[in-house]
């Protein structure tokens, strides 16, 4: 049963939003729990948003580049904040 649960989580998708603070825009994204912050950056670049000199925050905590969404407790419907680094 545990193996089945792990294999099903591979296909799980979350619908989250990234609030682009500089543009005051909400960008919807479909992600997987095992995606990292670097994967999020790549998704945003495909959507035409440059995010390389910006920092992701979730629940007032800065996210690390190699942290997975699951490790950060990001779930379906979560909103991440993306702000310019100084």
PETADA-V203005 format. One record per backbone hydrogen bond with DSSP energy under -1.0 kcal/mol. NH is the residue of the N-H (numbers start at 1). CO is the residue of the C=O. E is the energy in kcal/mol with one decimal. If there is no record, write none. Layout:
# PETADA-V203005
nh=NH co=CO e=E
nh=NH co=CO e=E
This chain:
# PETADA-V203005
nh=5 co=1 e=-2.2
nh=6 co=2 e=-2.2
nh=7 co=3 e=-2.4
nh=8 co=4 e=-2.3
nh=9 co=5 e=-1.7
nh=11 co=8 e=-1.3
nh=14 co=31 e=-3.3
nh=16 co=29 e=-2.3
nh=17 co=78 e=-2.2
nh=18 co=27 e=-2.5
nh=19 co=80 e=-3.7
nh=20 co=25 e=-3.3
nh=21 co=19 e=-1.1
nh=21 co=82 e=-1.8
nh=24 co=20 e=-1.3
nh=25 co=20 e=-1.6
nh=27 co=18 e=-2.9
nh=29 co=16 e=-2.7
nh=31 co=14 e=-2.6
nh=35 co=32 e=-1.7
nh=37 co=67 e=-1.0
nh=38 co=65 e=-1.6
nh=40 co=36 e=-1.8
nh=41 co=37 e=-2.2
nh=42 co=38 e=-2.0
nh=43 co=39 e=-2.2
nh=44 co=40 e=-2.4
nh=45 co=41 e=-2.2
nh=46 co=42 e=-2.0
nh=47 co=43 e=-1.1
nh=48 co=45 e=-1.6
nh=49 co=44 e=-3.0
nh=54 co=51 e=-1.4
nh=55 co=83 e=-3.3
nh=57 co=81 e=-2.6
nh=58 co=61 e=-2.5
nh=61 co=58 e=-1.2
nh=63 co=56 e=-2.5
nh=67 co=64 e=-1.2
nh=69 co=35 e=-2.2
nh=70 co=33 e=-2.3
nh=72 co=68 e=-1.6
nh=73 co=70 e=-1.4
nh=74 co=69 e=-2.6
nh=77 co=15 e=-2.3
nh=78 co=75 e=-2.0
nh=80 co=17 e=-2.8
nh=81 co=57 e=-2.7
nh=82 co=19 e=-2.7
nh=83 co=55 e=-2.3
nh=85 co=53 e=-2.5
